């Protein structure tokens, strides 16, 4: 009996030892968190220092989250002395009110999608962070460098550089989500003191109902990196039905198509104190041409492209199309702008009233511009420019489309065409004039009577020379 008990005990001890050995073996095997995994598909080893990290430190409300190229998403806690490595990880951890602060360096990132409100991304004082997104890789790649999702209201970008993406910066909207009572887009954003460039299409895309966007003191350039230069659609700022936009103090240059426009029924857009030059299309569009489904017919049943827009105190130079174009605008104000050597692509005019087709849709109304005010501007064209100073279009499509209903409130403007003289055209039936003179223009529109033809003698500061008859008009440094 004792012998049988001893044998049973021995067998039990052997089993326990075997289980313990197996447990010890598996507990001490390397994992993907502390070793590189080699595979047979020539894939890169797992990079544990990215946003896929399981590290989730607690971030205090309102705290600054630091990111540095030398940081670590696994062991970093977002402090100044122990920063994260990627902006994506910082966004993942951020709560409303947090500031993501970048140390100097370049951050290669996929699309940075900001979902929470009140998030700031900024460079540390005295430093400069560069956010770089690859250009689109195919027709279905629409990822932006920075994407403000529908609830990311009151976000801010400050003192950063944003490069690449389909759009460099884009808002999102609920406009086409199916709920007619909730079509709001990301709103109340501030984009300031940054460099934004190298995008596949537009540098900044503002989608419907993304209201109260402020774009202040930035340099925006080199759009349309994936577009044909002869037929591109890549604005510096493309606003479709976003109300109360402010574009102020920016240097916008080397743009594939148009500099800035606010269209699709945008209300009270203010575009002021900007320098815009070397643009393939228009410098500034007060309205343009929008698909009918993006209009808010509750507030804009007549499909105006732009309502109560203000364009003032801008310097615009070297554009392929109009310096300032007005399309289906209502109650626009264009004042104290200087427009130099524009419409050099042999189309439009320096100041141009255009028509909108709105996809030839049967329901769209395609209104003419109505009640514009244009005052105290300077238009100065070199002898290489052959396009008229002012143009009013009429198109024969869709039973005839007029670019202007009624007259124009014009006063105090200064016009100069080197080597020749002011000229205009109005193609509206019954009152057509081609290559009209300045005297004919004033009589034709019964306005602009106190304006003059004179050489403003613009200096390198874009201002008229002392003693010029145009002194006090046009662009003024803010």
C-alpha positions as CSV (number, residue, x, y, z in Angstrom):
1,X,0.0,0.0,0.0
2,X,2.8,2.4,0.9
3,X,4.5,1.5,-2.3
4,X,1.4,2.5,-4.4
5,X,1.1,5.8,-2.5
6,X,4.8,6.6,-3.2
7,X,4.4,5.9,-6.9
8,X,1.3,8.1,-7.1
9,X,3.1,11.0,-5.4
10,X,6.1,10.6,-7.8
11,X,3.8,10.8,-10.9
12,X,2.0,13.9,-9.5
13,X,5.3,15.6,-8.9
14,X,6.4,14.9,-12.5
15,X,3.2,16.3,-13.9
16,X,3.5,19.5,-11.8
17,X,7.1,20.0,-12.9
18,X,6.2,19.6,-16.6
19,X,3.4,22.2,-16.3
20,X,5.6,24.6,-14.5
21,X,8.4,24.3,-17.1
22,X,5.9,24.9,-19.9
23,X,4.5,28.0,-18.2
24,X,8.0,29.4,-17.5
25,X,8.9,28.9,-21.2
26,X,6.0,30.8,-22.6
27,X,6.2,33.6,-20.1
28,X,9.8,34.3,-21.2
29,X,9.3,34.3,-24.9
30,X,10.1,37.6,-26.8
31,X,7.0,39.6,-28.0
32,X,6.5,42.2,-30.8
33,X,7.0,44.9,-28.1
34,X,10.7,44.1,-27.5
35,X,12.0,42.4,-30.6
36,X,11.9,42.8,-34.4
37,X,9.9,40.2,-36.1
38,X,11.3,38.8,-39.3
39,X,8.8,37.6,-41.9
40,X,8.9,36.0,-45.3
41,X,7.0,38.7,-47.1
42,X,9.7,41.3,-47.1
43,X,7.6,43.6,-44.8
44,X,9.3,46.1,-42.5
45,X,9.9,45.0,-39.0
46,X,7.2,46.3,-36.5
47,X,8.1,49.9,-35.5
48,X,7.1,50.2,-31.9
49,X,7.8,53.9,-31.7
50,X,4.6,55.0,-33.5
51,X,1.0,55.9,-32.9
52,X,0.2,52.2,-32.6
53,X,1.8,52.1,-29.2
54,X,-0.3,51.0,-26.3
55,X,1.2,53.7,-24.1
56,X,-1.6,55.9,-22.8
57,X,-0.3,58.3,-20.2
58,X,-2.9,60.4,-18.4
59,X,-2.9,64.0,-19.8
60,X,-4.3,66.7,-17.5
61,X,-7.0,68.9,-18.7
62,X,-5.6,72.0,-20.4
63,X,-2.1,70.7,-20.3
64,X,0.6,71.0,-23.0
65,X,1.5,67.8,-24.7
66,X,5.1,68.0,-26.1
67,X,6.2,66.2,-29.2
68,X,9.8,66.0,-30.4
69,X,11.6,64.1,-33.2
70,X,13.7,62.5,-30.5
71,X,10.7,61.6,-28.4
72,X,9.2,58.2,-27.8
73,X,5.5,57.1,-28.1
74,X,6.1,54.1,-25.9
75,X,7.9,55.6,-23.0
76,X,7.1,59.3,-23.4
77,X,4.5,60.9,-21.3
78,X,4.1,64.2,-23.3
79,X,6.1,66.3,-20.9
80,X,8.8,68.8,-21.9
81,X,11.5,66.4,-20.6
82,X,9.9,63.2,-21.8
83,X,8.0,64.1,-25.1
84,X,6.1,61.9,-27.5
85,X,7.5,61.2,-30.9
86,X,4.5,61.6,-33.2
87,X,1.7,64.2,-33.5
88,X,-0.7,61.4,-34.2
89,X,-0.1,59.9,-30.7
90,X,-0.5,63.3,-29.1
91,X,-3.9,63.8,-30.9
92,X,-4.9,60.3,-29.7
93,X,-4.3,61.3,-26.1
94,X,-5.5,64.9,-26.3
95,X,-8.7,66.0,-24.7
96,X,-10.6,69.3,-25.3
97,X,-8.4,72.2,-24.1
98,X,-5.0,70.5,-24.6
99,X,-2.2,72.1,-26.6
100,X,0.1,70.0,-28.7
101,X,3.5,71.7,-28.7
102,X,6.1,70.8,-31.3
103,X,9.8,71.0,-30.8
104,X,11.9,71.9,-33.8
105,X,12.0,69.3,-36.5
106,X,10.1,67.5,-39.3
107,X,7.3,65.1,-38.5
108,X,6.4,62.7,-41.3
109,X,2.8,61.8,-40.6
110,X,-0.2,60.2,-42.1
111,X,-3.4,62.2,-42.2
112,X,-3.8,63.9,-38.8
113,X,-7.5,63.7,-38.0
114,X,-8.5,66.0,-35.1
115,X,-11.8,64.8,-33.7
116,X,-12.1,66.7,-30.4
117,X,-12.9,70.4,-30.0
118,X,-10.6,73.0,-28.6
119,X,-7.3,71.3,-29.6
120,X,-4.3,73.5,-30.5
121,X,-1.3,72.4,-32.5
122,X,1.6,74.9,-32.3
123,X,5.4,75.1,-32.3
124,X,7.2,75.8,-29.0
125,X,8.2,79.5,-28.6
126,X,11.3,80.1,-30.6
127,X,11.1,76.8,-32.4
128,X,9.5,75.5,-35.6
129,X,7.7,72.2,-36.3
130,X,7.1,70.9,-39.8
131,X,4.3,68.5,-40.5
132,X,4.8,66.6,-43.7
133,X,2.3,64.4,-45.4
134,X,3.0,62.5,-48.6
135,X,1.2,63.6,-51.7
136,X,-1.8,61.5,-52.9
137,X,-0.7,58.1,-54.3
138,X,-3.7,57.6,-56.6
139,X,-7.2,58.7,-57.6
140,X,-8.8,57.4,-54.4
141,X,-6.3,59.0,-52.0
142,X,-8.0,62.1,-50.5
143,X,-6.1,62.2,-47.2
144,X,-5.2,65.7,-46.0
145,X,-2.2,66.6,-44.0
146,X,-4.5,68.0,-41.3
147,X,-8.2,67.2,-41.1
148,X,-10.6,68.9,-38.7
149,X,-13.4,66.4,-38.2
150,X,-17.0,67.7,-37.7
151,X,-16.8,68.1,-34.0
152,X,-13.3,69.7,-33.9
153,X,-14.7,73.2,-33.3
154,X,-12.5,76.0,-32.0
155,X,-9.3,74.2,-33.1
156,X,-6.1,76.2,-33.7
157,X,-3.0,75.9,-35.8
158,X,-0.3,78.3,-34.8
159,X,3.3,78.8,-36.0
160,X,3.7,75.5,-37.8
161,X,4.6,74.4,-41.3
162,X,2.2,72.1,-43.2
163,X,3.4,70.4,-46.3
164,X,1.6,68.0,-48.7
165,X,-1.6,66.0,-48.6
166,X,-4.5,66.0,-51.1
167,X,-5.5,69.2,-49.2
168,X,-2.9,70.5,-46.8
169,X,-5.7,71.5,-44.4
170,X,-9.4,70.5,-44.6
171,X,-12.5,70.9,-42.6
172,X,-15.3,68.3,-42.6
173,X,-19.1,68.7,-42.8
174,X,-22.3,66.9,-42.2
175,X,-23.8,68.5,-45.3
176,X,-24.3,65.3,-47.2
177,X,-24.9,63.0,-44.2
178,X,-28.7,62.9,-44.8
179,X,-30.0,64.9,-41.8
180,X,-31.4,68.2,-43.2
181,X,-31.6,69.6,-39.7
182,X,-27.9,69.0,-38.9
183,X,-25.6,69.8,-41.7
184,X,-23.0,71.7,-39.7
185,X,-19.3,71.7,-40.6
186,X,-16.2,72.2,-38.4
187,X,-16.3,75.9,-37.3
188,X,-14.5,78.6,-35.3
189,X,-11.0,77.5,-36.4
190,X,-8.0,79.7,-36.4
191,X,-5.1,79.1,-38.7
192,X,-2.3,81.6,-38.0
193,X,1.3,82.5,-38.5
194,X,2.1,79.3,-40.4
195,X,3.5,78.1,-43.7
196,X,1.1,76.0,-45.8
197,X,2.4,74.6,-49.1
198,X,3.1,71.7,-51.4
199,X,-0.5,70.3,-51.5
200,X,-1.8,68.1,-54.2
201,X,-4.9,70.3,-54.6
202,X,-6.1,73.2,-52.5
203,X,-3.9,74.4,-49.6
204,X,-7.0,75.1,-47.4
205,X,-10.4,73.6,-48.1
206,X,-13.4,75.0,-46.3
207,X,-16.5,72.7,-46.7
208,X,-20.2,73.7,-46.4
209,X,-21.3,75.2,-43.0
210,X,-17.8,75.4,-41.7
211,X,-18.3,78.9,-40.3
212,X,-16.2,81.6,-38.6
213,X,-12.8,80.3,-40.0
214,X,-10.0,82.8,-39.5
215,X,-6.9,82.5,-41.7
216,X,-4.4,85.0,-40.4
217,X,-0.8,86.0,-41.2
218,X,0.2,82.9,-43.0
219,X,2.3,82.2,-46.1
220,X,0.4,79.9,-48.5
221,X,2.1,78.8,-51.7
222,X,2.9,76.0,-54.3
223,X,-0.5,74.3,-54.7
224,X,-1.5,71.7,-57.3
225,X,1.5,69.4,-57.0
226,X,-0.5,66.6,-58.5
227,X,-2.3,68.8,-61.1
228,X,-1.6,69.7,-64.7
229,X,-0.4,73.2,-64.7
230,X,-2.4,73.9,-67.8
231,X,-5.7,72.7,-66.3
232,X,-5.5,72.7,-62.5
233,X,-8.0,73.1,-59.7
234,X,-5.9,74.0,-56.7
235,X,-6.7,77.2,-54.9
236,X,-4.8,78.6,-52.0
237,X,-8.1,79.0,-50.1
238,X,-11.3,77.3,-51.4
239,X,-14.4,78.2,-49.3
240,X,-17.7,76.6,-50.3
241,X,-20.6,77.9,-48.3
242,X,-18.7,78.7,-45.2
243,X,-20.0,81.9,-43.5
244,X,-18.1,84.7,-41.8
245,X,-14.7,83.6,-43.0
246,X,-11.8,86.1,-42.4
247,X,-8.7,85.9,-44.6
248,X,-6.3,88.6,-43.4
249,X,-2.6,89.5,-43.5
250,X,-1.5,86.5,-45.6
251,X,1.2,86.2,-48.3
252,X,-0.3,84.0,-51.0
253,X,1.9,83.3,-54.0
254,X,2.7,80.8,-56.7
255,X,-0.8,79.2,-56.8
256,X,-1.8,76.8,-59.5
257,X,-5.3,78.2,-60.0
258,X,-7.2,80.9,-57.9
259,X,-5.8,82.7,-54.9
260,X,-8.9,82.9,-52.7
261,X,-12.6,82.6,-53.3
262,X,-15.7,82.4,-51.2
263,X,-18.5,80.8,-53.1
264,X,-21.5,78.4,-52.8
265,X,-23.5,81.0,-50.9
266,X,-20.8,82.1,-48.5
267,X,-22.0,85.0,-46.4
268,X,-20.0,87.9,-45.0
269,X,-16.5,86.7,-46.1
270,X,-13.8,89.3,-45.4
271,X,-10.6,89.1,-47.5
272,X,-8.3,91.9,-46.4
273,X,-4.7,93.1,-46.1
274,X,-3.3,90.2,-48.1
275,X,-0.6,90.2,-50.7
276,X,-1.5,87.8,-53.6
277,X,0.8,87.3,-56.5
278,X,1.9,84.8,-59.2
279,X,-1.5,83.1,-59.5
280,X,-2.7,81.0,-62.5
281,X,-6.3,82.0,-62.2
282,X,-8.0,84.9,-60.4
283,X,-6.4,86.7,-57.5
284,X,-9.7,86.9,-55.5
285,X,-13.1,85.6,-56.4
286,X,-16.2,87.1,-54.8
287,X,-18.2,84.0,-55.6
288,X,-17.5,81.6,-58.5
289,X,-19.3,78.5,-59.7
290,X,-20.7,75.9,-57.4
291,X,-22.8,72.7,-57.8
292,X,-26.4,73.4,-56.7
293,X,-26.5,70.8,-53.9
294,X,-24.2,72.9,-51.7
295,X,-26.4,76.0,-51.4
296,X,-28.5,76.6,-48.3
297,X,-31.8,77.5,-49.9
298,X,-33.3,78.4,-46.6
299,X,-31.2,81.6,-46.4
300,X,-30.2,81.8,-50.0
301,X,-33.1,80.7,-52.3
302,X,-31.8,82.6,-55.3
303,X,-28.5,80.7,-55.4
304,X,-26.2,83.7,-55.0
305,X,-22.6,82.5,-54.9
306,X,-21.5,85.2,-52.4
307,X,-23.5,87.5,-50.1
308,X,-22.2,90.7,-48.5
309,X,-18.6,89.8,-49.2
310,X,-15.8,92.3,-48.5
311,X,-12.5,92.6,-50.4
312,X,-10.4,95.4,-49.2
313,X,-6.8,96.6,-48.8
314,X,-5.2,93.7,-50.8
315,X,-2.3,93.9,-53.2
316,X,-2.8,91.6,-56.2
317,X,-0.2,91.1,-58.9
318,X,0.5,88.8,-61.9
319,X,-2.6,86.7,-62.3
320,X,-3.6,84.7,-65.3
321,X,-7.2,85.8,-65.0
322,X,-9.0,88.7,-63.2
323,X,-7.3,90.4,-60.4
324,X,-10.7,90.5,-58.7
325,X,-13.7,88.6,-60.2
326,X,-17.3,88.9,-59.1
327,X,-19.7,85.9,-59.8
328,X,-23.3,85.9,-58.8
329,X,-22.5,88.2,-55.8
330,X,-25.0,90.3,-53.9
331,X,-24.0,93.5,-52.1
332,X,-20.3,93.0,-52.5
333,X,-17.8,95.7,-51.4
334,X,-14.5,96.0,-53.2
335,X,-12.4,98.9,-51.9
336,X,-8.8,100.1,-51.5
337,X,-7.2,97.3,-53.4
338,X,-4.2,97.6,-55.7
339,X,-4.3,95.4,-58.8
340,X,-1.2,95.3,-60.9
341,X,-0.4,93.4,-64.2
342,X,-3.3,91.0,-64.0
343,X,-5.3,89.1,-66.5
344,X,-2.1,88.3,-68.3
345,X,-3.4,85.0,-69.7
346,X,-5.4,86.9,-72.3
347,X,-8.8,86.3,-70.7
348,X,-11.1,88.2,-68.3
349,X,-10.2,91.8,-67.3
350,X,-8.5,93.4,-64.3
351,X,-11.9,93.8,-62.6
352,X,-14.3,91.2,-64.1
353,X,-18.0,90.4,-63.8
354,X,-18.5,86.7,-64.6
355,X,-21.4,84.3,-64.9
356,X,-22.0,81.1,-63.0
357,X,-23.4,78.0,-64.6
358,X,-24.0,75.9,-61.5
359,X,-23.8,72.6,-63.4
360,X,-26.5,73.6,-65.9
361,X,-28.9,72.3,-63.3
362,X,-32.6,73.0,-64.0
363,X,-33.3,74.1,-60.5
364,X,-30.4,76.5,-60.1
365,X,-31.1,80.2,-60.7
366,X,-27.6,81.5,-61.7
367,X,-28.2,85.1,-60.7
368,X,-26.3,88.1,-62.0
369,X,-24.1,90.2,-59.7
370,X,-26.3,92.8,-58.1
371,X,-25.5,96.0,-56.2
372,X,-21.7,95.8,-56.0
373,X,-19.7,98.8,-54.6
374,X,-16.2,99.3,-56.1
375,X,-14.3,102.3,-54.8
376,X,-10.8,103.7,-54.1
377,X,-9.0,100.9,-56.0
378,X,-5.9,101.2,-58.2
379,X,-5.5,99.2,-61.4
380,X,-2.1,99.5,-62.9
381,X,-1.3,97.5,-66.1
382,X,2.0,97.3,-68.0
383,X,2.1,97.6,-71.7
384,X,2.4,93.8,-71.9
385,X,-1.2,93.4,-70.8
386,X,-3.8,93.5,-73.5
387,X,-6.9,92.7,-71.6
388,X,-9.4,95.4,-70.7
389,X,-9.5,97.2,-67.4
390,X,-13.1,96.2,-66.7
391,X,-15.3,93.5,-68.3
392,X,-18.9,92.5,-68.0
393,X,-19.8,89.2,-69.5
394,X,-22.9,87.8,-71.1
395,X,-23.1,84.1,-72.0
396,X,-25.5,82.6,-74.5
397,X,-25.9,79.4,-72.5
398,X,-29.2,78.5,-70.8
399,X,-31.3,81.1,-72.6
400,X,-28.7,83.8,-71.8
401,X,-26.8,84.6,-68.6
402,X,-25.9,88.2,-67.6
403,X,-23.0,89.0,-65.3
404,X,-24.6,92.2,-63.9
405,X,-28.1,93.3,-63.1
406,X,-28.5,97.0,-63.0
407,X,-25.5,99.3,-62.4
408,X,-22.4,99.5,-60.2
409,X,-21.7,101.9,-57.4
410,X,-18.2,103.0,-58.3
411,X,-16.1,106.0,-57.2
412,X,-12.6,107.2,-56.4
413,X,-10.7,104.6,-58.5
414,X,-7.5,105.2,-60.3
415,X,-6.8,103.4,-63.6
416,X,-3.6,103.2,-65.6
417,X,-2.7,101.2,-68.8
418,X,0.8,101.8,-69.9
419,X,1.2,102.4,-73.6
420,X,-2.5,102.9,-74.2
421,X,-5.6,103.8,-72.2
422,X,-8.4,102.5,-70.0
423,X,-10.8,100.2,-71.9
424,X,-13.8,98.1,-71.0
425,X,-16.4,95.8,-72.5
426,X,-20.0,95.0,-71.7
427,X,-21.5,92.1,-73.6
428,X,-25.0,92.4,-72.3
429,X,-27.5,92.5,-75.2
430,X,-28.8,95.9,-76.2
431,X,-26.1,97.8,-74.4
432,X,-23.0,96.1,-75.9
433,X,-19.8,98.1,-76.0
434,X,-16.4,96.6,-77.0
435,X,-13.2,98.4,-76.3
436,X,-14.9,101.4,-74.8
437,X,-13.0,104.4,-73.5
438,X,-12.9,105.8,-70.0
439,X,-15.4,108.6,-70.9
440,X,-17.7,106.0,-72.4
441,X,-17.5,103.9,-69.3
442,X,-18.6,106.7,-66.9
443,X,-21.5,107.5,-69.2
444,X,-22.4,103.9,-69.7
445,X,-22.7,103.0,-66.0
446,X,-23.6,106.5,-64.8
447,X,-21.0,106.1,-62.0
448,X,-17.3,106.3,-61.4
449,X,-17.4,110.0,-62.3
450,X,-14.8,111.1,-59.8
451,X,-12.3,108.3,-60.7
452,X,-9.3,109.1,-62.9
453,X,-6.7,107.8,-65.3
454,X,-3.2,108.4,-63.9
455,X,0.0,106.5,-63.4
456,X,0.3,105.6,-59.7
457,X,4.0,105.0,-60.0
458,X,3.9,102.1,-57.7
459,X,7.0,101.4,-55.7
460,X,8.4,98.2,-54.3
461,X,6.3,98.7,-51.3
462,X,3.2,98.5,-53.6
463,X,2.2,102.1,-52.7
464,X,1.8,105.1,-55.1
465,X,4.8,107.4,-55.2
466,X,4.7,110.6,-53.3
467,X,2.8,113.2,-55.3
468,X,1.0,110.7,-57.5
469,X,-2.6,111.6,-58.3
470,X,-3.5,108.1,-56.9
471,X,-2.1,108.8,-53.5
472,X,-4.5,107.7,-50.8
473,X,-6.1,105.1,-53.0
474,X,-5.5,101.4,-53.3
475,X,-3.6,99.1,-50.9
476,X,-2.3,100.5,-47.7
477,X,0.1,98.6,-45.4
478,X,-1.8,97.4,-42.3
